[in-house]
Amino acid sequence: MDSLTQLVLVLLAATGFGFWFKRSRGEFRRKKTLNGPKLSPAAIGCELGSRVTMVQFSSAFCSPCRATQALLEDMVKTLPDVRYSHIDAESQLELVRELDIRSTPTTLFLNRDGVEVGRAFGTPKRSQVMHALNAIH
Amino acid sequence: MINIDARGPRFSAVITTVVLAIALVTSNIWVIAFQTAVFAIGALRGPQFTPYAFIFRKIVKPRLKSTPALEDVRPLRFAQTVGLGFALVATIGAASGATGVFAVATAFALVAAFLNAAFNFCLGCQVYLLLVRATSK
């Protein structure tokens, strides 16, 4: 295989990955069974919302983390039954391992008991967050 | 925290992609050595000091009309450091006649630069937390 063919194959594979990656960012992935740990206000650093709590994990080398934080902070202002907590993943490694957080930003959606209902990777759109929140009672 | 014009690094990623593609196709050691030096400047001094950033500021930026979004320099620097790692391995591979090592390492750097240029892929978001998890107790 000559080097030009190699280049084309590498770029094709990367393009395929790129489209999948872009499409899957921000999408709310609901858990099939609620088998996660019950997270306490002490663990996530804020009181639980009466309906939903969004917990965002961020890291230092992450530009979309800031956009996500700005969006979610803005959204909870008008939603009295939803709370938002922002966690620096590096400072909470035990929790990060327990919840198996691998990339940032990752946003967990907890129900009123503090159990994870689902999560979203990357910066979601406002409509995607709204949709996820509306599905949690 | 230092913020720079976010269009600069995106432009640099396009040039980096082209340079790495040329390196992969021609297997020319001077091309990969040059890109390694550029990554080294980006990683050690900051991405706003590379020759590509200079071209952006002097030639591209004055012709752009859109208002610049600002971006934190730390994620960009992290990506430059990862690029430096791959490019160094590729250069050493080329210098020592290990063409397989050269091709694989160059391809990895190329994929990262291409995803960044085409999809605004954030390497630090995907890799950094995994590194921290793997290296600390």
Interface residues (C-beta under 8 A of the other chain):
Chain A: S3 L4 Q6 L7 V10 L11 A13 A14 T15 F17 G18 F19 F21 K22 F57 S59 A60 F61 C62 S63 P64 C65 R66 A89 E90 L93 V96 R97 I101 R102 S103 T104 P105 G122
Chain B: A6 A21 L24 V25 T26 S27 E71 D72 R74 P75 R77 F78 A79 A103 A107 L110 V111 F114 L115 A118 F119 F121 C122 G124 C125 Q126 Y128 L129 L130 V132 R133 S136
